[in-house]
Amino acid sequence: MRLSYLLYFILIFSFGAIIIIGSNGCAQIGSISGGLKDSLPPRLLSADPKLLSTNFTGNKITFTFDEYIDELQDVQANVLVSPYPKVNPEFRSKLKTISVKLKDTLLANTTYSINFGNIIKDVNEGNIFKDFTYVFSTGNFIDSLTVSGKVELAETGKPDSTLIVMLYRNANDSSVQQIKPNYIANVKGDGSFTFTNLPAGNYNIYALKDGDGGKTYNSKTEIFAFNNAAITVSDSSSPVNLFAYAEEKTSKLPATTTAKPKTAAQKKLRYTLAASGAKQDLKDSLTIEFNNPIKNFDSTKIILTDTNYVAVTGVSFLADSNKLKLFTKWAEGFDYRLIIQKDAVTDKTDSTITKTDTLRFKSKKESDYGNVVLRFNNIDFTKHPVLQFVQTDEVKASFALTAKEWRNKLFNPGEYEIRILYDDNNNGLWDPGNYSKKIQPEKVITIPKKISIRENWDNESEINL
């Protein structure tokens, strides 16, 4: 082998490059592909002061890792310091180190922990060193007690990992509304939480969706949970279950747009029929929706007939804002005509419909529905259970349960989530809690598996609670 070729091979292995010799004798440099991808998170080599240090008196902590660390992102939202500081520490990453500068006065004889969440990752692949927690004590020993539990949204029975759980030592009922907590824990995806390195004692415990970052419960629209009594942290602490609710719904403000004057066409009273293009539900009213709020209507000038224009008896009406609802016992698979005379309805501007109109629609058949049979095991009828059918977080139908078997032969087909509401006050609705009156919210159980209801089909399921 010629000496020049030998040098090329030396360059390949020395610099991680490959030299390709073309047919024309020219050389091109390319990179070597392949090899194992780095999938390991950074590894902690040392901490100064060391982990689980006691009699801590300094204000700076340095961590050294085995690879370069990426810039720390959104530190205050991801790092939890316990006990919760009045002044947040300063966090910095440089090359293979992370430094923490404590700016708060440390309490005597207290165990502290710093949980870094998911912000420590290597600079190349972004591999995360998950939930690294540094613990130290200003006293002679490390507190080691724990308390854990679970948080559920009371209205749905589901978890919410955006909540935080807060502990207050030797506090009163108003502390959660006025001051920040002593300890904070994040809620995991399954709703669970854990506090570690706690001293023994009595604590008030709460959960909060902290929208404004203030770490206090200061709005009835915030999702919040409380325990009825203080908990005792000891060697045998029991798990705590919290049920979160918003006492008041957040009101959606209308978009601030400059109102344009209505045109002549827009001022005219118009309407649409909900059954237009679809079959009328045998179990529901017929809804006529107008473009303006209804001032008054004359029911004698709105006539429901068959195809021979013979009036249907047993018809009633109800006006609601800009909607007019027609109630009757619908015949199965029947062709209807609805005659609306031009002066039947008047809106707030005293406008009427421009001409008499006849609308045609058809009602559903029983074969358009599914027959549903649900059998419940371990259901507590003393809690007034209500069966809820839910689609996209909206309760589409609800029924009070009085027996272990429930039937409905006219149910609209579709895929539904099943919930059981334990309706404490027996009003048929879910009611939130009230912290000032120490009233817990009503509880809902969500069945993990959805049910699919097919039309013209017997849909039977057994549900274990």
C-alpha positions as CSV (number, residue, x, y, z in Angstrom):
1,M,0.0,0.0,0.0
2,R,1.3,3.4,-0.9
3,L,2.1,5.8,2.0
4,S,-0.4,8.4,0.8
5,Y,-3.3,5.8,1.1
6,L,-2.1,4.8,4.6
7,L,-2.3,8.5,5.7
8,Y,-5.9,8.7,4.4
9,F,-6.9,5.8,6.6
10,I,-5.2,7.4,9.6
11,L,-7.2,10.6,9.0
12,I,-10.5,8.6,8.8
13,F,-10.1,7.1,12.3
14,S,-8.4,10.1,13.9
15,F,-11.0,12.8,12.9
16,G,-14.2,10.8,12.4
17,A,-14.3,11.7,8.7
18,I,-14.3,9.6,5.6
19,I,-12.4,10.4,2.4
20,I,-14.0,9.1,-0.8
21,I,-11.8,8.7,-3.9
22,G,-13.7,9.2,-7.1
23,S,-12.9,7.7,-10.5
24,N,-11.2,10.9,-11.5
25,G,-8.8,10.6,-8.5
26,C,-10.3,13.5,-6.6
27,A,-10.9,13.2,-2.9
28,Q,-14.2,14.2,-1.1
29,I,-14.6,14.4,2.7
30,G,-17.9,13.1,4.3
31,S,-19.0,12.2,7.8
32,I,-19.3,8.6,9.2
33,S,-23.0,7.8,9.6
34,G,-24.5,5.2,12.0
35,G,-23.5,4.5,15.6
36,L,-25.6,4.4,18.8
37,K,-27.7,7.4,19.7
38,D,-27.2,8.8,23.1
39,S,-30.4,8.0,25.1
40,L,-29.0,8.3,28.6
41,P,-29.8,11.3,30.8
42,P,-27.0,13.3,32.4
43,R,-25.4,11.6,35.4
44,L,-24.7,13.5,38.6
45,L,-21.0,13.2,39.5
46,S,-21.0,15.3,42.6
47,A,-22.9,17.9,44.7
48,D,-21.3,20.6,46.8
49,P,-22.5,20.4,49.6
50,K,-23.1,16.7,49.3
51,L,-26.6,15.2,49.2
52,L,-28.4,14.8,52.5
53,S,-26.0,17.3,54.2
54,T,-26.9,18.4,57.7
55,N,-26.1,21.6,59.6
56,F,-26.2,23.4,56.3
57,T,-25.2,27.1,56.6
58,G,-24.2,28.3,53.1
59,N,-26.2,29.9,50.4
60,K,-24.8,28.2,47.2
61,I,-25.1,24.7,45.9
62,T,-23.2,23.3,42.9
63,F,-24.0,20.2,40.9
64,T,-21.5,18.6,38.4
65,F,-22.7,16.2,35.7
66,D,-20.9,13.9,33.3
67,E,-22.0,15.8,30.2
68,Y,-22.9,19.3,29.1
69,I,-26.2,20.6,30.4
70,D,-28.7,22.5,28.3
71,E,-29.9,26.0,29.4
72,L,-32.5,25.8,32.1
73,Q,-36.0,26.7,30.9
74,D,-39.0,28.0,32.8
75,V,-37.3,27.4,36.2
76,Q,-39.9,28.9,38.5
77,A,-42.8,26.9,37.0
78,N,-40.9,23.6,37.1
79,V,-38.7,23.6,40.2
80,L,-40.2,23.1,43.6
81,V,-38.4,24.3,46.7
82,S,-39.7,23.0,50.1
83,P,-40.4,24.6,52.5
84,Y,-41.7,27.2,50.0
85,P,-39.4,30.2,50.0
86,K,-40.4,33.9,50.3
87,V,-37.7,34.7,47.7
88,N,-37.0,32.3,44.9
89,P,-33.4,30.9,44.5
90,E,-31.4,31.8,41.4
91,F,-30.6,28.8,39.1
92,R,-27.8,28.8,36.4
93,S,-26.3,26.2,34.1
94,K,-22.8,26.4,32.7
95,L,-21.1,23.7,30.7
96,K,-21.4,20.6,32.9
97,T,-22.6,22.3,36.1
98,I,-25.8,23.8,37.6
99,S,-25.5,26.3,40.4
100,V,-28.2,27.3,42.9
101,K,-27.9,30.5,44.9
102,L,-30.3,30.7,47.9
103,K,-31.7,34.2,48.5
104,D,-34.1,33.4,51.3
105,T,-33.2,33.2,55.0
106,L,-33.1,29.5,55.9
107,L,-35.1,28.3,58.9
108,A,-33.3,26.6,61.8
109,N,-33.5,22.8,62.2
110,T,-35.5,22.4,59.0
111,T,-35.1,19.9,56.2
112,Y,-35.2,21.5,52.7
113,S,-35.7,19.8,49.3
114,I,-35.2,21.1,45.8
115,N,-37.0,19.1,43.1
116,F,-35.8,20.0,39.6
117,G,-38.8,18.3,37.8
118,N,-37.8,17.8,34.1
119,I,-35.6,20.9,33.5
120,I,-32.2,19.1,33.7
121,K,-31.3,17.7,30.2
122,D,-28.2,17.2,28.1
123,V,-27.4,19.8,25.5
124,N,-27.2,17.4,22.5
125,E,-30.1,14.9,22.6
126,G,-32.3,16.6,25.3
127,N,-32.3,13.5,27.5
128,I,-34.0,14.4,30.8
129,F,-32.7,13.7,34.3
130,K,-36.2,13.3,35.7
131,D,-37.3,14.5,39.2
132,F,-33.9,14.9,40.6
133,T,-34.3,16.1,44.3
134,Y,-31.6,17.6,46.4
135,V,-32.2,17.4,50.1
136,F,-30.3,19.1,53.0
137,S,-31.0,20.1,56.5
138,T,-30.1,23.1,58.7
139,G,-30.4,20.9,61.7
140,N,-28.7,17.7,62.9
141,F,-30.9,15.2,61.0
142,I,-33.0,14.8,57.8
143,D,-36.8,14.7,58.2
144,S,-38.1,11.6,56.5
145,L,-41.9,11.5,56.9
146,T,-44.2,11.4,53.8
147,V,-47.8,11.9,53.0
148,S,-49.4,11.0,49.7
149,G,-52.8,10.9,48.1
150,K,-54.8,11.6,45.0
151,V,-56.8,14.5,43.5
152,E,-59.8,14.1,41.3
153,L,-62.0,16.7,39.5
154,A,-65.3,16.1,41.4
155,E,-67.4,16.9,38.3
156,T,-65.8,14.3,36.1
157,G,-63.9,11.9,38.4
158,K,-60.8,12.5,36.3
159,P,-57.3,13.7,37.2
160,D,-55.8,17.1,36.3
161,S,-52.0,17.3,36.3
162,T,-52.0,21.1,36.2
163,L,-53.1,21.2,39.8
164,I,-50.7,21.6,42.8
165,V,-51.2,20.3,46.3
166,M,-50.3,22.6,49.2
167,L,-49.5,22.0,52.9
168,Y,-49.9,24.6,55.7
169,R,-48.4,23.9,59.2
170,N,-50.3,25.1,62.2
171,A,-52.6,27.2,60.0
172,N,-56.2,28.4,60.3
173,D,-58.9,28.2,57.6
174,S,-58.1,31.6,56.1
175,S,-54.4,30.9,55.6
176,V,-54.9,29.4,52.2
177,Q,-56.6,32.6,51.1
178,Q,-54.0,35.0,52.6
179,I,-50.5,33.4,52.6
180,K,-48.4,31.0,50.6
181,P,-48.1,27.4,51.8
182,N,-45.2,25.8,53.6
183,Y,-44.9,22.9,51.1
184,I,-46.0,22.3,47.5
185,A,-46.3,19.1,45.5
186,N,-47.2,18.6,41.8
187,V,-50.0,16.4,40.7
188,K,-49.0,13.6,38.4
189,G,-50.9,12.4,35.3
190,D,-52.9,9.8,37.3
191,G,-53.9,12.4,39.9
192,S,-51.4,11.2,42.6
193,F,-49.1,13.4,44.7
194,T,-46.4,12.8,47.3
195,F,-44.8,15.0,49.9
196,T,-41.4,13.8,51.2
197,N,-39.0,14.8,53.9
198,L,-41.7,16.3,56.2
199,P,-41.4,16.8,59.9
200,A,-44.2,15.4,62.1
201,G,-47.1,17.6,62.9
202,N,-50.6,18.8,61.9
203,Y,-51.2,20.2,58.4
204,N,-54.0,21.7,56.4
205,I,-54.0,20.3,52.9
206,Y,-55.5,21.8,49.7
207,A,-55.3,21.4,45.9
208,L,-55.3,24.4,43.6
209,K,-55.2,25.3,39.9
210,D,-53.1,28.3,40.4
211,G,-54.0,30.5,37.5
212,D,-52.3,33.7,38.7
213,G,-49.2,32.1,40.2
214,G,-50.0,33.6,43.7
215,K,-50.1,30.2,45.4
216,T,-53.3,31.3,47.3
217,Y,-57.0,30.6,46.8
218,N,-58.3,34.0,45.8
219,S,-61.1,33.4,43.3
220,K,-64.2,31.2,43.3
221,T,-63.5,30.5,39.6
222,E,-60.2,28.7,40.5
223,I,-60.4,24.9,40.7
224,F,-59.8,24.1,44.4
225,A,-60.0,21.3,46.9
226,F,-59.9,21.0,50.7
227,N,-59.9,18.4,53.3
228,N,-62.5,18.7,56.0
229,A,-60.0,18.5,58.8
230,A,-56.3,18.9,59.4
231,I,-54.2,15.8,58.7
232,T,-51.5,14.4,61.1
233,V,-48.2,13.5,59.5
234,S,-46.6,10.6,61.3
235,D,-45.0,7.2,60.7
236,S,-48.4,5.9,59.8
237,S,-50.0,8.7,57.7
238,S,-53.0,7.6,55.7
239,P,-53.4,8.6,52.0
240,V,-55.5,11.7,51.4
241,N,-58.2,11.9,48.7
242,L,-59.1,15.4,47.5
243,F,-62.0,16.4,45.2
244,A,-61.5,19.6,43.2
245,Y,-64.2,21.9,41.9
246,A,-64.7,25.5,40.8
247,E,-67.4,27.1,42.9
248,E,-68.3,29.4,40.1
249,K,-67.9,29.0,36.3
250,T,-65.6,31.3,34.4
251,S,-67.7,33.8,32.5
252,K,-66.7,34.2,28.9
253,L,-66.5,37.8,27.9
254,P,-67.9,38.7,24.5
255,A,-65.4,39.7,21.9
256,T,-65.0,43.5,21.8
257,T,-65.8,44.4,18.2
258,T,-67.3,47.5,16.9
259,A,-71.0,46.9,16.2
260,K,-71.9,47.7,12.6
261,P,-75.4,49.0,11.8
262,K,-77.7,46.3,10.6
263,T,-78.7,46.3,7.0
264,A,-82.3,46.2,5.9
265,A,-81.9,42.4,5.2
266,Q,-80.5,41.8,8.6
267,K,-83.4,43.7,10.3
268,K,-85.9,41.3,8.7
269,L,-87.2,38.5,10.9
270,R,-85.9,35.2,9.6
271,Y,-85.9,31.7,11.1
272,T,-84.5,28.2,10.6
273,L,-85.9,24.8,11.5
274,A,-83.7,22.5,13.6
275,A,-85.1,19.4,11.9
276,S,-84.4,20.9,8.4
277,G,-82.1,18.3,6.6
278,A,-82.5,15.9,9.5
279,K,-85.3,13.8,11.0
280,Q,-87.2,15.0,14.0
281,D,-86.3,13.3,17.3
282,L,-89.3,11.4,18.7
283,K,-88.3,12.4,22.3
284,D,-87.6,16.1,21.8
285,S,-89.4,19.3,20.9
286,L,-89.2,20.9,17.4
287,T,-87.1,24.0,17.7
288,I,-87.6,27.1,15.4
289,E,-84.7,29.5,15.8
290,F,-85.1,33.2,14.8
291,N,-82.4,35.7,14.0
292,N,-83.8,38.2,16.6
293,P,-85.3,37.8,20.1
294,I,-89.0,37.0,20.1
295,K,-91.4,39.7,21.6
296,N,-94.6,37.7,21.2
297,F,-96.2,35.0,19.1
298,D,-99.7,33.8,18.1
299,S,-99.8,30.0,18.4
300,T,-103.1,29.8,16.4
301,K,-101.1,31.0,13.4
302,I,-98.4,28.2,13.7
303,I,-100.1,25.0,12.5
304,L,-98.6,21.5,12.5
305,T,-100.4,19.2,9.9
306,D,-100.0,15.9,8.1
307,T,-99.4,15.7,4.4
308,N,-103.2,16.3,3.7
309,Y,-102.9,19.5,5.8
310,V,-105.1,18.1,8.6
311,A,-104.0,19.8,11.8
312,V,-102.3,17.7,14.4
313,T,-103.9,17.9,17.9
314,G,-102.1,18.1,21.2
315,V,-99.6,20.8,20.2
316,S,-98.1,23.3,22.7
317,F,-95.4,26.0,22.4
318,L,-92.8,27.7,24.5
319,A,-90.8,30.8,23.6
320,D,-87.2,31.2,24.9
321,S,-85.3,34.2,23.8
322,N,-84.9,33.8,20.0
323,K,-86.2,30.2,20.0
324,L,-89.7,28.8,19.7
325,K,-90.2,25.2,20.8
326,L,-93.1,23.1,19.6
327,F,-94.1,20.1,21.8
328,T,-96.3,17.1,20.7
329,K,-96.3,13.3,20.7
330,W,-94.5,12.5,17.4
331,A,-95.7,9.7,15.3
332,E,-93.0,7.3,14.1
333,G,-91.6,7.8,10.6
334,F,-94.3,10.4,9.8
335,D,-94.3,13.2,7.2
336,Y,-95.3,16.6,8.7
337,R,-96.0,20.1,7.5
338,L,-95.5,23.2,9.6
339,I,-97.4,26.3,8.4
340,I,-96.1,29.6,9.8
341,Q,-98.2,32.6,8.9
342,K,-96.4,35.9,8.2
343,D,-97.8,37.7,11.3
344,A,-97.4,34.7,13.7
345,V,-94.2,36.0,15.4
346,T,-93.1,39.5,16.2
347,D,-89.5,40.4,17.3
348,K,-88.3,43.1,19.7
349,T,-88.4,45.7,16.8
350,D,-92.0,44.7,15.9
351,S,-90.8,43.1,12.7
352,T,-92.7,40.1,11.4
353,I,-92.0,37.3,8.8
354,T,-92.4,38.7,5.3
355,K,-94.6,35.9,4.0
356,T,-96.5,32.8,5.0
357,D,-94.3,29.7,4.7
358,T,-94.8,25.9,4.8
359,L,-92.0,23.7,6.1
360,R,-91.8,20.0,5.4
361,F,-90.0,17.5,7.7
362,K,-90.1,13.8,8.8
363,S,-89.9,12.2,12.2
364,K,-87.5,9.3,13.0
365,K,-88.4,5.7,13.2
366,E,-87.7,3.5,16.2
367,S,-85.2,1.6,14.1
368,D,-83.1,4.9,14.0
369,Y,-82.4,4.5,17.7
370,G,-80.5,2.0,19.7
371,N,-82.0,-0.2,22.5
372,V,-79.7,0.3,25.6
373,V,-79.6,-2.0,28.6
374,L,-77.1,-1.3,31.4
375,R,-76.6,-3.4,34.5
376,F,-74.8,-1.9,37.5
377,N,-72.9,-3.7,40.2
378,N,-72.0,-2.2,43.6
379,I,-74.0,0.9,43.1
380,D,-75.1,2.9,46.2
381,F,-78.7,4.0,45.8
382,T,-78.6,5.9,49.1
383,K,-76.5,8.5,47.4
384,H,-79.2,9.2,44.7
385,P,-77.1,8.0,41.7
386,V,-77.7,9.8,38.3
387,L,-76.6,8.1,35.1
388,Q,-74.9,10.6,32.7
389,F,-74.1,10.1,29.0
390,V,-71.3,12.4,27.9
391,Q,-69.8,13.4,24.6
392,T,-66.8,15.8,24.3
393,D,-67.2,16.7,28.0
394,E,-70.9,17.7,27.6
395,V,-73.6,15.8,29.3
396,K,-76.0,14.9,26.5
397,A,-78.5,13.0,28.7
398,S,-79.0,12.1,32.4
399,F,-81.3,9.7,34.2
400,A,-81.9,9.0,37.9
401,L,-81.1,5.4,38.8
402,T,-83.5,3.5,41.0
403,A,-82.6,-0.1,40.1
404,K,-79.6,-2.1,39.2
405,E,-80.8,-2.5,35.6
406,W,-81.6,0.5,33.4
407,R,-83.3,0.4,30.0
408,N,-84.0,2.8,27.2
409,K,-85.2,1.6,23.8
410,L,-85.0,5.1,22.1
411,F,-81.4,6.2,22.5
412,N,-79.6,8.2,19.9
413,P,-76.7,6.2,18.4
414,G,-73.1,7.3,19.1
415,E,-70.1,6.7,21.3
416,Y,-70.6,7.9,24.9
417,E,-68.6,8.2,28.1
418,I,-70.6,7.0,31.1
419,R,-70.5,8.8,34.4
420,I,-72.3,8.2,37.7
421,L,-73.2,11.3,39.7
422,Y,-73.9,10.8,43.4
423,D,-76.5,13.5,43.7
424,D,-76.4,14.3,47.5
425,N,-79.2,16.9,47.4
426,N,-81.2,14.9,44.8
427,N,-81.7,17.8,42.4
428,G,-80.5,16.0,39.3
429,L,-77.5,18.3,38.8
430,W,-73.9,18.3,39.9
431,D,-73.3,20.8,42.6
432,P,-69.8,22.3,43.5
433,G,-68.4,22.7,47.0
434,N,-68.3,25.8,49.1
435,Y,-65.1,26.3,51.2
436,S,-66.6,29.0,53.5
437,K,-69.4,26.7,54.5
438,K,-67.2,23.6,54.4
439,I,-69.4,21.8,51.9
440,Q,-67.7,19.2,49.7
441,P,-68.6,19.0,46.1
442,E,-70.8,16.2,44.8
443,K,-68.7,13.2,43.4
444,V,-68.8,11.8,40.0
445,I,-67.4,8.4,38.8
446,T,-66.3,8.1,35.2
447,I,-66.4,4.6,33.8
448,P,-63.0,4.1,32.0
449,K,-64.5,2.3,29.0
450,K,-66.8,4.2,26.6
451,I,-69.9,2.5,25.2
452,S,-70.8,2.6,21.5
453,I,-74.6,2.6,20.8
454,R,-75.6,1.3,17.4
455,E,-79.0,2.0,15.8
456,N,-81.5,-0.8,15.5
457,W,-79.4,-2.9,17.8
458,D,-79.6,-4.2,21.4
459,N,-76.7,-2.6,23.2
460,E,-76.1,-4.3,26.6
461,S,-73.3,-3.6,29.0
462,E,-72.5,-4.6,32.6
463,I,-70.8,-1.8,34.7
464,N,-68.9,-2.5,37.8
465,L,-68.4,0.3,40.3
